[in-house]
Amino acid sequence: MTRKTVRIAMNGVTGRMGHRQHLVRSILALRAQGGLALGDGTVLWPEPVLVGRREHALRALAEQHGLEHFSTDLDAVLADPAVDIYFDAQVTSAREAALKKAIAAGKHIYTEKPTATGLDAALGLARLARDAGVRHGVVQDKLFLPGLLKLKRLIDGGFFGRVLSVRGEFGYWVFEGDWQAAQRPSWNYRAEDGGGIVVDMFPHWEYVLHELFGRVRTVQALATTHLPRRTDEDGKPYDATADDAAYGVFELDGGVIAQINCSWAVRVHRDELVEFQVDGTEGSAVAGLRECRVQHRGTTPKPVWNPDLPATHSFRDQWQQVPDNTEFDNGFKAQWELFLKHVYADAPYRWDLLAGARGVQLAELGLRSSAEGRRIDVPEISL
């Protein structure tokens, strides 16, 4: 075995998602397993270079995990020929400029979404990467969740027959920050800082719908701010200028209708924080983060509406669990492995900056639909 060290500039890993999922559960997990084998006798050894604005936070993180390299100077890191890949998990408003710098420096790009604050900018990044000849990928982690992998298995096996509809429910109560600390950073609720649930979640809905059921053809959305005042990390009240809930209806290729509600002002009464129900002519399924339950046509009960009598059975008990049948790794780590194999072993990879631009497009059109109060066509985009 030949070990190849790969230096990865990781910008924004002092944040919750960048730290927990990308640094600890992906890159450091790869190191803990001895690296990533490419199948040709080469083992990739990822060496993260932590990048950010707060030196004390970077130093603390490096010391916590026994890492050597960190810097507040992005330009210097990008100028280092030993750095091959640039990863971005910053706030959305800072991402486009940093990605442009990384592309200009000839680095391969792996980034969180949304890739930019608007479609034109997102497509511009995809074109820059294409013209520079660098490999590029966008995090689309929901596709690698055990629940959705089981759902994909059902789709590929023809379980549903013709898919009729998809209904998604996502969200939880994010505390206002006054009497209990908020679980999300305050910038998420300021539009001027790139916050908002449409910008955050519609890119997820785009790739989930596109990959599993078909391209989104139209969107009709209503975005709103249920909680207009919140308290930030320093205990200072502020106006929430971004939407904290959105209710969308999407028409897909093949006539499938999808309805997805997402809210940071809803209390959870479901088994998981996100669930998708898929109904088809031959059967239905409900998939969450980890679990997936099914009800086949042949075992579907015949409910009768009678409001005068109490229900004598549990509807949930009439569904069957889909078995794991395999071991599921962390979804973020699984996609990191695929991207690294794309860069260093020329493996195929389709979740690129153009795919990321589709997510930005759906968020942009969703906000426009809400503002104009109408259904909007979603044009197919290309480079």
C-alpha positions as CSV (number, residue, x, y, z in Angstrom):
1,M,0.0,0.0,0.0
2,T,1.2,3.5,-0.9
3,R,-0.1,6.3,1.3
4,K,-0.8,9.6,-0.4
5,T,-1.3,12.7,1.8
6,V,-4.1,15.0,0.6
7,R,-4.2,18.5,2.1
8,I,-7.7,19.9,2.3
9,A,-8.4,23.5,3.2
10,M,-11.5,23.5,5.4
11,N,-13.1,26.9,5.7
12,G,-15.9,27.3,8.3
13,V,-15.4,24.2,10.4
14,T,-15.7,26.2,13.6
15,G,-19.4,26.2,12.9
16,R,-21.7,23.4,14.1
17,M,-22.2,21.6,10.8
18,G,-18.7,22.1,9.5
19,H,-17.2,20.8,12.8
20,R,-19.4,17.9,13.7
21,Q,-20.3,16.5,10.3
22,H,-17.5,17.4,7.9
23,L,-14.4,17.6,10.2
24,V,-15.1,15.1,12.9
25,R,-17.5,12.5,11.4
26,S,-16.0,12.7,7.9
27,I,-12.4,13.7,7.6
28,L,-11.2,12.7,11.0
29,A,-13.3,9.5,10.7
30,L,-11.4,8.6,7.5
31,R,-8.1,9.1,9.4
32,A,-9.4,6.9,12.2
33,Q,-10.1,4.1,9.8
34,G,-6.6,4.4,8.3
35,G,-7.4,6.5,5.3
36,L,-9.4,5.9,2.1
37,A,-8.3,3.0,-0.1
38,L,-8.7,3.7,-3.8
39,G,-8.5,0.1,-4.9
40,D,-5.3,0.4,-6.8
41,G,-2.9,0.0,-3.8
42,T,-3.2,3.7,-2.9
43,V,-4.6,5.0,0.4
44,L,-5.5,8.6,0.7
45,W,-4.6,10.3,4.0
46,P,-6.6,13.5,4.4
47,E,-4.7,16.3,6.2
48,P,-7.1,19.1,7.1
49,V,-5.9,22.7,7.1
50,L,-8.4,24.6,9.2
51,V,-9.3,28.1,7.9
52,G,-11.4,30.8,9.5
53,R,-11.6,34.3,10.8
54,R,-11.1,33.6,14.6
55,E,-7.6,32.4,15.3
56,H,-8.3,31.4,18.9
57,A,-11.2,29.2,17.8
58,L,-9.1,27.6,15.1
59,R,-6.2,27.0,17.6
60,A,-8.6,25.4,20.1
61,L,-10.1,23.2,17.5
62,A,-6.7,22.1,16.2
63,E,-5.5,21.3,19.7
64,Q,-8.7,19.4,20.5
65,H,-8.2,17.1,17.6
66,G,-4.4,17.0,17.4
67,L,-4.1,18.8,14.1
68,E,-1.1,20.8,13.0
69,H,-2.3,23.2,10.4
70,F,-4.7,26.2,10.7
71,S,-4.7,29.8,9.4
72,T,-6.8,33.0,9.2
73,D,-5.2,33.8,5.9
74,L,-7.3,32.2,3.2
75,D,-5.2,33.7,0.4
76,A,-2.0,32.2,1.8
77,V,-3.6,28.8,2.2
78,L,-4.9,28.8,-1.4
79,A,-1.4,29.9,-2.6
80,D,0.1,26.8,-1.0
81,P,0.7,24.2,-3.8
82,A,0.5,21.4,-1.3
83,V,-3.2,22.1,-0.8
84,D,-5.3,20.2,-3.3
85,I,-8.9,20.7,-2.3
86,Y,-10.9,23.7,-0.9
87,F,-14.0,23.0,1.2
88,D,-16.4,25.7,2.2
89,A,-18.9,25.5,5.1
90,Q,-19.0,29.3,5.8
91,V,-22.1,31.4,6.0
92,T,-23.8,31.6,2.6
93,S,-23.0,35.3,2.1
94,A,-19.2,34.6,2.3
95,R,-19.2,31.5,0.1
96,E,-19.2,32.8,-3.5
97,A,-16.1,35.1,-3.1
98,A,-14.1,32.3,-1.4
99,L,-15.0,29.7,-4.0
100,K,-14.0,32.1,-6.8
101,K,-10.6,32.5,-5.1
102,A,-10.2,28.8,-4.8
103,I,-11.1,28.1,-8.4
104,A,-8.7,30.8,-9.6
105,A,-6.0,29.1,-7.5
106,G,-6.7,25.8,-9.3
107,K,-8.1,24.0,-6.3
108,H,-10.7,21.3,-6.5
109,I,-13.9,22.4,-4.9
110,Y,-16.2,20.8,-2.4
111,T,-18.8,23.0,-0.8
112,E,-21.9,23.2,1.3
113,K,-25.0,24.6,-0.2
114,P,-26.4,27.0,-1.2
115,T,-23.4,27.6,-3.4
116,A,-24.3,31.3,-3.9
117,T,-27.1,33.8,-3.1
118,G,-28.6,33.8,-6.6
119,L,-28.8,31.6,-9.7
120,D,-26.6,33.8,-11.9
121,A,-23.8,33.7,-9.4
122,A,-24.3,29.9,-8.9
123,L,-24.1,29.2,-12.6
124,G,-21.1,31.6,-12.8
125,L,-19.2,29.4,-10.3
126,A,-20.0,26.3,-12.2
127,R,-18.7,27.8,-15.4
128,L,-15.6,29.1,-13.7
129,A,-14.8,25.6,-12.4
130,R,-15.5,24.0,-15.7
131,D,-13.2,26.4,-17.5
132,A,-10.5,26.0,-14.9
133,G,-10.6,22.2,-15.3
134,V,-11.0,21.6,-11.5
135,R,-13.2,18.9,-10.0
136,H,-16.2,20.2,-8.1
137,G,-18.8,18.8,-5.8
138,V,-21.7,20.1,-3.7
139,V,-22.9,18.5,-0.4
140,Q,-26.2,16.7,-1.0
141,D,-26.2,14.8,2.3
142,K,-29.9,13.8,2.5
143,L,-29.4,11.4,-0.4
144,F,-27.1,9.3,1.8
145,L,-29.5,9.1,4.8
146,P,-30.4,5.4,5.7
147,G,-34.1,6.2,5.4
148,L,-33.8,7.7,1.9
149,L,-31.4,5.0,0.8
150,K,-34.1,2.5,1.7
151,L,-36.6,4.6,-0.2
152,K,-34.4,4.6,-3.2
153,R,-34.1,0.8,-3.0
154,L,-37.9,0.6,-3.1
155,I,-38.1,2.9,-6.1
156,D,-35.4,0.9,-8.0
157,G,-37.2,-2.3,-7.2
158,G,-40.5,-1.1,-8.6
159,F,-42.3,-1.2,-5.3
160,F,-44.5,1.8,-5.9
161,G,-45.8,1.1,-9.4
162,R,-46.6,4.6,-10.7
163,V,-45.6,7.2,-8.1
164,L,-48.5,9.6,-7.5
165,S,-47.4,12.0,-4.8
166,V,-44.8,12.9,-2.3
167,R,-45.5,14.6,1.0
168,G,-42.7,15.9,3.2
169,E,-42.7,17.3,6.7
170,F,-39.5,18.9,8.1
171,G,-38.8,21.1,11.1
172,Y,-38.7,21.6,14.8
173,W,-39.0,24.4,17.4
174,V,-36.0,26.7,17.4
175,F,-36.0,28.5,20.7
176,E,-36.2,32.3,20.4
177,G,-33.0,32.8,22.4
178,D,-34.4,34.7,25.4
179,W,-35.5,32.2,28.0
180,Q,-33.8,29.3,26.3
181,A,-30.8,29.5,24.0
182,A,-31.5,28.9,20.3
183,Q,-30.2,25.8,18.6
184,R,-29.4,27.6,15.4
185,P,-27.1,30.7,14.9
186,S,-28.9,34.0,14.7
187,W,-27.7,34.8,11.2
188,N,-30.1,32.1,10.0
189,Y,-33.0,34.5,10.8
190,R,-31.5,37.6,9.1
191,A,-32.1,37.9,5.4
192,E,-29.3,40.4,5.0
193,D,-26.9,37.7,6.2
194,G,-28.2,35.1,3.8
195,G,-30.6,33.5,6.3
196,G,-34.0,32.0,5.7
197,I,-35.5,28.6,5.6
198,V,-36.2,28.7,1.8
199,V,-32.6,29.5,1.0
200,D,-31.5,26.8,3.5
201,M,-34.0,24.0,2.7
202,F,-35.3,24.4,-0.8
203,P,-31.9,23.3,-2.3
204,H,-32.3,20.1,-0.2
205,W,-35.8,19.5,-1.6
206,E,-34.6,20.1,-5.1
207,Y,-32.0,17.3,-5.1
208,V,-34.1,14.9,-3.1
209,L,-37.0,15.3,-5.6
210,H,-34.8,15.4,-8.7
211,E,-32.7,12.4,-7.8
212,L,-35.6,10.2,-6.5
213,F,-38.7,11.2,-8.4
214,G,-38.0,13.6,-11.3
215,R,-37.0,17.1,-12.2
216,V,-39.0,19.9,-10.6
217,R,-41.1,21.6,-13.3
218,T,-43.1,24.2,-11.2
219,V,-43.1,25.6,-7.7
220,Q,-45.8,27.4,-5.7
221,A,-44.6,28.4,-2.3
222,L,-45.7,30.5,0.7
223,A,-42.8,31.7,2.9
224,T,-43.5,33.5,6.1
225,T,-41.8,34.7,9.3
226,H,-43.8,33.3,12.2
227,L,-41.5,34.6,15.0
228,P,-40.4,38.2,14.1
229,R,-38.3,38.9,17.2
230,R,-35.5,36.7,18.4
231,T,-32.5,37.0,20.8
232,D,-28.9,36.5,19.5
233,E,-25.9,34.7,21.1
234,D,-25.0,37.8,23.1
235,G,-28.5,38.2,24.6
236,K,-29.5,41.1,22.4
237,P,-32.9,41.1,20.8
238,Y,-33.1,41.5,17.0
239,D,-35.6,41.6,14.2
240,A,-35.9,38.3,12.3
241,T,-36.0,39.5,8.8
242,A,-35.8,36.1,7.1
243,D,-38.5,33.5,6.7
244,D,-38.7,30.8,9.3
245,A,-41.3,28.6,7.6
246,A,-42.2,27.7,4.0
247,Y,-45.0,25.6,2.5
248,G,-44.4,24.4,-1.0
249,V,-46.1,22.5,-3.8
250,F,-44.0,21.2,-6.6
251,E,-44.9,19.5,-9.9
252,L,-42.4,17.0,-11.2
253,D,-41.6,15.2,-14.4
254,G,-44.1,12.4,-15.0
255,G,-46.9,14.2,-13.2
256,V,-45.8,13.5,-9.6
257,I,-47.0,16.1,-7.2
258,A,-44.9,16.9,-4.1
259,Q,-45.9,18.9,-1.1
260,I,-43.3,19.8,1.5
261,N,-43.7,21.9,4.6
262,C,-40.7,23.1,6.5
263,S,-40.6,25.2,9.7
264,W,-38.4,26.3,12.5
265,A,-41.6,27.2,14.4
266,V,-43.3,23.8,14.7
267,R,-43.3,21.3,17.5
268,V,-42.6,17.7,16.4
269,H,-45.3,15.2,16.3
270,R,-43.8,12.6,14.0
271,D,-41.2,9.9,14.4
272,E,-38.3,11.8,12.9
273,L,-37.4,15.4,12.2
274,V,-38.0,14.9,8.5
275,E,-40.3,12.4,6.9
276,F,-41.4,11.8,3.3
277,Q,-44.5,9.9,2.5
278,V,-44.6,8.4,-1.0
279,D,-47.9,7.1,-2.4
280,G,-48.0,5.0,-5.6
281,T,-50.5,2.7,-7.4
282,E,-48.9,-0.4,-5.9
283,G,-47.8,0.7,-2.5
284,S,-46.8,3.6,-0.1
285,A,-43.8,4.3,2.1
286,V,-42.9,6.7,4.8
287,A,-39.1,7.4,5.1
288,G,-37.3,9.4,7.7
289,L,-33.7,10.0,8.6
290,R,-33.1,6.3,9.4
291,E,-36.3,4.3,9.2
292,C,-38.6,3.5,6.4
293,R,-42.1,1.8,6.6
294,V,-44.2,0.5,3.8
295,Q,-47.8,-0.6,3.1
296,H,-48.3,-2.7,0.0
297,R,-51.5,-2.6,-2.2
298,G,-52.3,-6.1,-1.1
299,T,-52.1,-5.3,2.6
300,T,-53.8,-1.9,2.5
301,P,-56.8,-1.8,4.9
302,K,-60.1,-0.3,4.0
303,P,-60.7,2.6,6.3
304,V,-64.3,3.9,6.7
305,W,-65.0,7.5,7.8
306,N,-67.1,7.5,10.9
307,P,-66.6,10.5,13.2
308,D,-69.2,9.1,15.7
309,L,-67.0,6.1,16.8
310,P,-63.5,6.1,18.2
311,A,-60.7,4.4,16.2
312,T,-60.2,0.8,17.4
313,H,-56.8,0.3,15.9
314,S,-53.5,2.1,15.3
315,F,-53.0,3.1,11.7
316,R,-49.2,3.2,12.3
317,D,-49.3,-0.5,13.3
318,Q,-50.6,-1.4,9.8
319,W,-47.2,-0.6,8.2
320,Q,-44.1,-2.8,7.9
321,Q,-40.5,-1.8,8.6
322,V,-38.1,-2.0,5.7
323,P,-35.0,-3.9,6.9
324,D,-31.5,-2.4,6.7
325,N,-30.0,-5.3,4.7
326,T,-26.7,-3.4,4.9
327,E,-24.6,-1.2,7.1
328,F,-25.1,2.6,6.6
329,D,-22.1,4.9,7.2
330,N,-22.5,8.6,8.1
331,G,-24.0,10.3,5.0
332,F,-21.5,13.2,5.0
333,K,-18.6,10.8,5.2
334,A,-20.0,8.6,2.4
335,Q,-20.2,11.6,0.1
336,W,-16.7,12.8,1.0
337,E,-15.4,9.4,0.1
338,L,-17.1,9.6,-3.3
339,F,-15.8,13.0,-4.0
340,L,-12.2,12.1,-3.0
341,K,-12.4,9.1,-5.3
342,H,-13.7,11.4,-8.1
343,V,-10.7,13.6,-7.7
344,Y,-8.0,11.0,-7.2
345,A,-9.4,7.9,-8.9
346,D,-11.5,9.5,-11.7
347,A,-14.6,7.9,-10.3
348,P,-17.9,9.3,-11.7
349,Y,-19.6,12.0,-9.7
350,R,-22.8,13.9,-10.6
351,W,-23.4,16.2,-7.6
352,D,-21.5,19.1,-9.0
353,L,-21.8,22.9,-9.0
354,L,-24.5,22.7,-11.7
355,A,-26.5,20.4,-9.4
356,G,-25.9,23.0,-6.7
357,A,-27.2,25.8,-9.0
358,R,-30.5,23.9,-9.5
359,G,-31.0,24.1,-5.7
360,V,-30.2,27.9,-5.7
361,Q,-32.7,28.3,-8.6
362,L,-35.5,26.5,-6.7
363,A,-34.9,28.7,-3.6
364,E,-34.9,31.8,-5.7
365,L,-38.1,30.9,-7.6
366,G,-39.7,29.7,-4.3
367,L,-39.2,33.2,-2.8
368,R,-40.5,34.8,-6.0
369,S,-43.5,32.6,-6.0
370,S,-44.3,33.6,-2.4
371,A,-43.8,37.3,-3.1
372,E,-46.0,37.2,-6.2
373,G,-48.6,34.7,-5.0
374,R,-48.5,32.4,-8.0
375,R,-47.1,29.2,-9.4
376,I,-43.9,29.6,-11.3
377,D,-42.3,27.4,-14.0
378,V,-38.8,26.1,-13.2
379,P,-36.7,26.2,-16.4
380,E,-34.1,23.6,-17.1
381,I,-30.6,25.0,-16.7
382,S,-27.3,24.1,-18.2
383,L,-23.9,25.5,-18.8
